[in-house]
Amino acid sequence: MVESSLKEVDRGVIEAAQSMGASTWEIVWKVYLKEARTSLIVNATIATGTILGYSAMAGTVGGGGLGDIAIRYGYYRYQVDIMIVTVIILVLLVQLFQSIGMLISRKMDKRRID
């Protein structure tokens, strides 16, 4: 995901920085990361949601966490209320991370005109 974000940076901007005498570190810090930050934040948000989902799935096979609680107490003990609560918590966590990540990326997007 990081590689695809960095590949989105316009080659002309990098060449312009090189022609103005920027060092390699200046190009990385001031051009690549500054130009790709919105895409990096969006990709980090997607990765966070994916990791949360995978950790819940790992919990169903003994990895611990919310998935383990849902399986152990909700499914095996037939306590539907615990199962529903854990699923709702997982959905809310994913929505919370998604909303925060998209809000930050919108605020940092220099292409957006308000």
N, C-alpha and C positions, 0 to 999 in steps of 0.2 A: 504494500500500500504506500509506503514511503517512496519507493522507487517511482511508482506511477505519479505521485504528487510532484516529485522533483522533475519528472520528464515533461510535465505540463508547463514548466517555466519556459518562456519564449527565449529562443536561442539568441535573438537580436539584443535582448537586454544583457545577456551574459557577455556577448561580444562587445557591447558598448562599455561595460565595466572594464573589460580587459584592455580596450583601446585607451581608456582613461588612466590606465596604470594601476588598477586595483590588484592586490595580491590574491593568492589563492584563498587564504582565510577570509579576506574581505568579500570575495565573491561568494563564498559559502555562506557567511553570516549575514551579509547585507543585501545579497541579491537572491540566492537560492531560497534561503529560509524565509525571507521577507515576502518574496513573490509566491511561495507555495504554502504559506501559513494557513490560509483558509482551507485549502484542500487537505492539509495535514490534520487540521482540527476535525474536519468532517470524517476523515478516515479513522482518526482516533476514536471518535464517537461510535462509528460503526463497529470498530474492533471491540470497544467496551461492551456494547450490546451483545455481540457475538460471544465474547468470553463469559458474560453473565449467563447466557443461554447454555453454553457448553458446561459451565460449572454446575448448573441445575441438572443437566442431563447426567453428568458424572456422579452427582449425588444419588441418582436413582440406582446406580450400580455399586454403591458403597463408598463414594468419594466424600461424603459429608455435605454440609451446607443445607440450603433450603430444599433442594431436591431430595436429600436424605430424609428430612423432616416430613415432606409430603408423602414419600413412600412408606416410611416406617410407621408414622402415626396416622396418616390419612388413609392410605390404601390397605396396609396390612391389618390395621385395627378397625377398619370400617368407620372411621371418623371423618365423614364427608366435610364437616365444617372446617377442620384443620386443613384438609386438602384444598378446599376453596380459598381459604385465607392465604395459604402459601402461594397459590397460583396468582392471586390478586396482588400479593406483595411483589412477586417476580415481575408481573406486568407493570406495576407502578414504578419499580426500580428502572426497568428498561425505558419507560416513558420519561422518567425524570432525567436520566442520563442523556437520552436523545434530545429532549427539549433544551437542556443546559448547553449541550454541545452545539446544537444548531443556533442558539441565541448568541453564543460566543463567536461562532463562525460568521454570522450575519454582521455582528458589530465590528469584526476585524476585516471584513471584505472591503477593499479599497475601490473595487469596481462598482459597488452599489452607490447609487445617487439617491440621497434623501430629499 
